[in-house]
Amino acid sequence: MNRDVLNTLLTTWNPHFTDLKKGKWEGTVKREKYLQRLKPLMDIPHVTILSGVRRAGKSTLMQQIIEYLIKEKGVQAKNIVYLFLEDILVQQYLSMGWELLDKLYNYYLETFNPQGKVYLFLDEIQGVKEFNRWTASRYERKEPIKFIFSGSRKALLESESATVLTGRNVLINVYPLNFYEYLLVHDVDVKGGNSIQSIRDANFSQTTTILHHLGNFLYEGGYPEIVLANTEDAKRAIAGGYYNDIIMRDVLRPNAIRNAAEVEILGLQIMADFTKTHTYSSLARPQKLSVDTVKTYLDYFAKAHLFFQSTHFSYKTKETQDIQRPRKLYVVDNGLRNFNIPQLRPDLGQCAENTAYMELQKNNVGVYYWKRKKEIDFVTLNPDIAFLNVSYTDEPHTREVESMIEGLAEFNKEKGIILTKNYADKKELEGKIIEFIPLWAWLILNGRVFFKER
């Protein structure tokens, strides 16, 4: 790797070295909740890791933290270096592994001679072999470096070398915009306190507006670039590019899969039938795949943060882990699904359930479903169990109520929640309390506090 390439990389990705007005944070959508969580982490030595599905906003958050460090903390611009490690100029050198990082960093030190602590932002680092060992060695030598990494695959923490950073890192999972953030992007002034009732009361006059945006959010999801696109065709084109990029960069390439069509078709099949129960056999049948192949592909999808699995809940671990039982599959973002699947119109009921799942899995130890005669959409552990159904209507279906009563009786619990479109009530039925909560208010409440301490 010659010095011209090194210089090109550093100057291209760090325009703030010479002109703050050219900082790559300009014009980006602020993710205030993430920034509130990230800013204090800049003052501790631990490696900060941003992990999540591709294009969810990890790179943007890095740039916004760079802006914060320069403008609010007074850090010298040349003490903050950012590198995008999927740059085409970098790709041919990835086989160098950790030595690539060594060359880049040493050239930076020699050329710019930063004084004091350096803030090193390495974006999409998972393709660099042994990066964890290189980081750990400099960390243990107490070099004045604050490391901030991002990655789109769970391999970032699961690789063999990742164990060397155990206890030395803080992981932040980054997702597309949640509904609360979506409303802020659309200039909706969300009012109310930290309870469902206060949110409903304070936003009574703009409930219709909020429901309008909720319908759009359930359809187009929360990817910032898709949300801000002006036309349906543009949103569809962006979503198609995202899906192809995730499949190629985070599933096919890292796992050396030759039959790309199998993976792409299985992914589209899952998106078409999301929120429904599947067995490995039912997923394998359309393409005549083996059960083991399906299991392997699902694992790859999960590591790419693309799909999530919900298994049947039981206090008996063997029953919960029984691979013969059907599992429910969810996708990281509704828009990624809806703009990639041919359809006359989206099923907003399924979209509402998918949205609720994504909100629940962020802050619960486990999210499951349960079924005897009827089915409960979600059983959560945090650490006690709670029960939720989703019925995106103002006239909840009888089956949602009956399944909730059945589940509460089975586990000897007193209360369950049914998320509705805008219907709110609390009823005692057969000795059980059923609370009906508007989905929009529940999403706002959860969206405001989506960093819970564990």
N, C-alpha and C positions, 0 to 999 in steps of 0.2 A: 504494500500500500504506500504509494508515494506521497510526498508532502503536498503536491497540488490537490490531490483528492481530499486529503485531510483538511486542507485550508478551505476547499469548496464546501465541504460538509459543515464545518463550523460557521462559516460566514453566511451560508444559505439559511440555516436553521436558527441563527441567532442575530437577526437584524437589529435587535435591541442593543447590541454591542456599540453600535454607532449612532442609532437614531431611535429613541423611544417611541416616536410617532409611527414607526413601522413595526412595532411589536405585534406578534401574531395573536395577541389577545384582543386586538381591536375588532369591534363588530360582533363579538361572540355573545351567546346567551348566558347570563350569569346563573350559576347553580348555587344560590346562597347557602342552602342547607349543607351541601358538601363543603363549601368554602369555610363555613363556621366550624366544621369538623376538622378540616385539613390545616387551617392556619396555626392552631396551637401545636400541631405535630411538627412544624418547622423548627420548633425550639427544643426538640428532644433528639438524641442521637440515633434513635431507631430508624431503620430503613422503612420508608413509607411506600406501600405497594398499592396501586390502583388496579383492580382486576374487574373484568366484566366483558360482556359481549362487544364485539367490534362495532365501532361507530356510535357507542352510547354516550360519548363525551369525555373520555379519559384524557385525550390530548388537549381538549379545550380547558379542562380543569387544570392541567399542568400549566398552560399558558396564563390562566387567571391567577395561579399561585405565583408565577414569575412576576406578574404585574404587581401583586400584593407585596412581594419581597422588595421590589424596587421602589414603589411609590409610598408604601406605608411603613416598611421596616428600614428603609434607607440603605439597602444592600446595593453595592456597586454593581452596575449592569454586567460588567465583565466577570464578576464572581458567580454568575448564574449561567450555566451552559446547558443547552437542550439539544438532544440528538434523536432523530427519528430513525430507528434501526431497521425499518423496512424500506428505506430510501433505496432506489435502484442502484445508486452508487455503492451502497453497503452490501447488497445481496451477494456479489461475487466474492466478498471477503469473509462471509459468515463462517466458512470452514476454519478460519483462524481461531474461532472460539474466544476465550478470555483475552488472548493476545491482541485481538482487534480493539477491545476496550482499553487495554494498556497503551497501545499506540495512539489512539485518539486522545486519551486523557493526558498523556505525557506531552504530546504535541501542543495541546491546549495550554498546559502549564508553561512550556517553553516560549510559546508565541505571545500569550497575553499576560503572563506573570501576575496572576491574581494575588492580592494580599489578604490574608485572613481566610475565613471559612468559604468553601466552594459549595454551591448547591448544584448537584449533578442530576439532571432530569434525563432518564433514558426511557424512551417511549417504544413500546412493543419489543421488549427485551428478550422474550422467550426463545427467539431464534438463535441467540448467542450461547453456545455451549459453555458450561462451567462459569457462567456469569456470577453465580452465587458464591463460588469459592474466591473469585477475584474480589468481590465486594467484601466478603467476610474477612479476607486477609487485610485489606486496608482499614476496615472497621476495627479489627482487633489491634492494629498498630496505632489506633487513635489518630489517624490522619484527619485534618480539619475538613471533612467532606460530609455533607448531608445528602444521602441518596434518596431519590424519588423515582420509582420505577412504575411502568404500566405494562399490562399484558392482557391478551385476549383469550388465553387458554389457561385452564386450571393447572396445566403442567408447570406454570410459573412457580407453584408451591409444592407440586407433587413429584418433581424430578428428584433423582437420587441426590444431587448436589444441594437441593433446597434445604435439606436438614441442617446444613451448616449455618443457616440464618435463623433457625428456631430460637425464639426468645429475643431476637434482635430486630423483629419487624412488626409493623402495624399494618394490617390489611384493611382496605376500604373497597367494598364491592360497589361498582358504579353501574347504574341502570339507566335506561332511557327515562325521559321526564315522567314523573308521576302526575296524577290529576291535579294536585295542588299547584305544582310547578307549571303545568299546562295552562291553568287559569291565569297565573301571573304573567306568562308569556303573552296571553291575550288581553292583558290589562284589566282583568277582573279584580276588583278590590275585595278580597275575601275577608269577611269580618267574623267576629265571634271568638269565644275562648277555647278552653280545652275540654269541652264536652259536646256530645252530639246535640243536646238540647240548645246550648248557647249558639252553636253554629247554625242550627235551623232557624232560631229566633232572629239572630242578627242578619241573616241573609234572606229573610222571608220575601222582601220586596224584589229581590233579584233571582228568585228560585227558577223562574222560567229561563232566564239567561244562562244560569248555571247548568240546567238540564239540557239546553241547546248545546253547550260546549261538551257536556258529558257524552251526548250522542256522537259528536264528532270525534271525541277522544277514544271512545270504544271502537270506532271504525279505523281511525288513522294512527292510533297509538301515540308514542311519545318520543320517537326519534326526532331530535331537533331539526335536522335538515328536511325531513319529510313534513313536519308540522309547519315549517316556514315556507315550503314550496307553494306556489300560487295556483297550480292547476293539478287536476287529477292525473293527467298524463305524466307530469313531472314527478309527482309522488310515487306513481307506479314504477317509473324508470329508476328512481333512487332506490326504492325497496328491492327491485330486481337486482340491482348492482350490489346491494348489501348482502342479499342472500347468496349470490354467487361468490362474493368475496369471502364470506364466512365459511362456506363449503370448501372453497379452494385453499384458503390460507390456514384455516384452523381445523379442518377435518382431513382433507385429502393429502395435502403435502406433508404435514408432520407425522402422519401415520402410514405414508407410502402406499396409499390405496390406488390400485390401477383401474378398477372398474368404477369410474366416476359416476356413470349413469345410475348404478344401483343406489348409491348414496343420495344423489340428487332427487331421485324418484321417491325413495323412502322418506326423505325430508318433506317433500311436497305432500305425500300421503298423510303424514302425521299432521301437517298444518291443516289439511282439508278436514280431518276428523279430530281436531284438538278438543280437549275437555271430555272426550268419551273414553270408555274403558276398552283396553286392548290386552290381548295376550301376545307373547312373542310369536306364537303360531299364526295368529290372525294378521299380524304385521308382516310376517314372512310370506304369507300365501299369495298375494298379488304378483310378486316377482319370483315366486318359487325359491326364496332364499332359505338357508338353513336357520334354525333357531339360534344357533351360536353366532352366526353372522349378524343377525338382528341385534342380539345382545351386545355384540362388539360395537356396532354402529351407534346404538343408543348411548353407549359409554362415551364414544367420541363426540356425539352431539352435546352431551352433558358437559364435557370438558371445554367445549367451545361456548358454553353458556347459552346455547340455542334452545334446547328443550329441557323440560323438568318433569320428573316422574313423581306421581303420588301413589303410594301403595295402600293396601287395605290395613286399617288400624285394628290392632288387638293388643291386649296386655301381654299376650304370649308372643315372644320374639319370633318363634318359629313360624307362627301364622303370618306375622307382618312381613317376614322375609321370604315367604313361600313364592317361588318363582312361577308356580302354576296359576296363582291368582291373577286376575286381570289388574292392570295398572292404568291410571289416568295420565294423559300426557298434556302438558301445557307448553306454550311458546313464549319466549321472552318478551314479545311485543305484538300487540294486535295488528298494527299497521304492517309489520313485516309479513304477517300471515295474510291479511286481507288483500294487500296489493300484489301478492304473488299467486293467489288462488283464483281461477276463473269462477265467478259467481254472479247470480242475478242481484242479490243483495245480501249483506252480512247478517248472520244470526246474532242479534245484539244480546240475546240471552247467553249464548256461549261466550261472546266477547266479554260480557260482564263477569262471568265465572272466571275466565282467564285473568282478567284484571284483578279480581279479588285474590286469586291464588298468588299472583306475583307480589301483591302487597303483603300477604300473610307470610310468604316464605322468607321475606327479608328479615323479619323480626321474631321468628318462632324457631324453636329447636327442631320441630318436625311438623310437617303438614301432610295429613293423610285423608283418605275418604273412608266411609264405613257403609256396609250394606248387609242387611238381613233380607226381610221382605221388600223393604224400600231402602233408598240410598240417602245418606247425608253427604253433602259436597265436601265439607272440610271438618276434620278433627285436628285441632292444633295442640301442641305441647309447649308450654312456656311458663313455668314447668308443669302446671296443672293442665288438665284437658279442657278444651272449650269446643262448642259445636256451632257450625254456621252453615246455612243454606243460602243459595242465591236464587231469587225469583224476580227477574227484572220486569216487573209489572206493578201496577197499583192495585191489582186484585190477585194476591198470592195464591198459587195453586194449592188445592187441598193436599196433594201428594207431598208438598214441601212441609206442610204442618204435620201430617201423619208420620212422615219419616223422622222428623225431629222428635216427636213424642216417643216413637219407638226407640230411637237411639238414646235419649235421655233416660228412659226406663231401663234399658239394657245396662247402662253404666252407672245407674243410680245418681244421676245429676239432676239439678232442679231447673236450670235455665239454658235456653238456646236462642240463637239470633238468626233471623231471616233478613237478608239484605234485599231491599225492594227498589223500585224506581224512585218513588217519592212518598210512598205510604209509610206512616209512622203510627205505631200503636204498641200496647203491651197487653197480653191476654194470658189468663190462667186457664189452661185446658188440660183436663185429666190430671190435675195436680202438678202440672209443669208450667213454668213461665216462658212464654214465647214473646220475644221482643222483636218488633218489626222496625228496621232502621233503613232510611233512605241511603242508597249506595253512595250518592254524591257527598252526603255529610260524613259518612264513614271514611271515604277516601280522603277528604280534606283533613279530617282529624288525624288519620294515619300518616298522611303526607307531610304534616307539620312536624311530626316527631319520628321520622324514619331512621333515626340513629338512636336505638335504645341500648343502654348499657346491659351487658350480659354478665 
